[in-house]
Amino acid sequence: MSVRIRPATAEDGPRLQAIERRAGERFRTIGMDAVADDEPPPLDLLIEAAASGHCWVATDSADAPRSVRRTSRCRWISTTAR
C-alpha cells in the first residue's frame, strides 16, 4: 500500500471527523465508553487547523485521508482509521 503524507485541506474536514469517530470506537472494546462517545473536533476547528498548517494527513493511493496528525495547537494528537 502506498502512503503519502500531505497537509490537510478544508475539504478533508468531514473525513477527519469520521477517522476520529472510528478511532474512538477502539476504546469501547476496553470498557472506555466515555472516550468512545466523545464527539470529534468540530469541523470549523479542523478547517482552521488545516488552513494554518497545523494538520497533516496520511493518505491512501486514492489520496483519501486514512490517518491524521495535528501539531502544536492540538486538543488531540493523532488517530488512524482501520
C-alpha positions as CSV (number, residue, x, y, z in Angstrom):
1,M,0.0,0.0,0.0
2,S,1.3,3.4,-1.0
3,V,1.0,6.1,1.7
4,R,1.6,9.8,1.2
5,I,1.8,12.5,3.9
6,R,0.4,15.9,2.9
7,P,-1.1,18.9,4.6
8,A,-4.8,18.6,5.3
9,T,-7.2,20.7,3.4
10,A,-10.6,22.2,4.3
11,E,-12.2,19.5,2.1
12,D,-10.7,16.8,4.3
13,G,-12.6,18.0,7.4
14,P,-15.6,15.6,7.3
15,R,-13.3,12.7,6.6
16,L,-11.1,13.7,9.5
17,Q,-14.2,13.7,11.8
18,A,-15.0,10.2,10.6
19,I,-11.5,9.0,11.3
20,E,-11.7,10.4,14.8
21,R,-15.0,8.6,15.4
22,R,-13.7,5.3,14.2
23,A,-10.5,5.7,16.3
24,G,-12.7,6.4,19.4
25,E,-14.6,3.2,18.9
26,R,-11.5,1.2,19.8
27,F,-11.8,2.5,23.4
28,R,-15.3,0.9,23.6
29,T,-13.6,-2.6,23.3
30,I,-11.7,-2.0,26.5
31,G,-14.6,-0.6,28.5
32,M,-13.8,3.1,28.0
33,D,-17.2,4.0,26.6
34,A,-17.0,7.6,27.7
35,V,-13.9,8.1,25.5
36,A,-15.6,6.3,22.6
37,D,-18.7,8.6,23.0
38,D,-16.7,11.8,22.8
39,E,-17.6,13.9,19.7
40,P,-14.8,14.5,17.2
41,P,-13.3,18.0,17.0
42,P,-15.7,20.5,15.4
43,L,-15.5,20.9,11.7
44,D,-14.5,24.6,12.0
45,L,-11.6,23.7,14.3
46,L,-10.3,21.1,11.8
47,I,-10.7,23.6,8.9
48,E,-8.8,26.2,10.9
49,A,-6.0,23.7,11.7
50,A,-5.7,22.8,8.1
51,A,-5.7,26.4,6.9
52,S,-3.0,27.3,9.4
53,G,-0.7,24.4,8.5
54,H,-1.3,22.6,11.8
55,C,-2.9,19.4,10.4
56,W,-1.4,16.7,8.3
57,V,-2.8,13.5,6.8
58,A,-1.5,10.2,5.6
59,T,-3.4,9.2,2.5
60,D,-4.1,6.0,0.6
61,S,-3.4,5.6,-3.1
62,A,-6.6,7.5,-3.9
63,D,-5.4,10.5,-1.8
64,A,-8.2,9.8,0.8
65,P,-7.1,10.6,4.4
66,R,-6.5,7.4,6.5
67,S,-4.8,9.0,9.4
68,V,-4.5,12.5,10.8
69,R,-2.0,14.4,13.0
70,R,-2.3,17.8,14.4
71,T,0.6,19.8,15.7
72,S,1.1,22.5,18.3
73,R,-2.4,23.8,18.5
74,C,-3.9,20.3,19.1
75,R,-6.5,19.1,21.5
76,W,-5.9,15.6,20.2
77,I,-2.7,14.2,18.8
78,S,-3.2,11.5,16.2
79,T,-5.7,8.9,15.0
80,T,-5.7,6.2,12.5
81,A,-8.7,4.7,10.7
82,R,-8.6,1.0,10.0
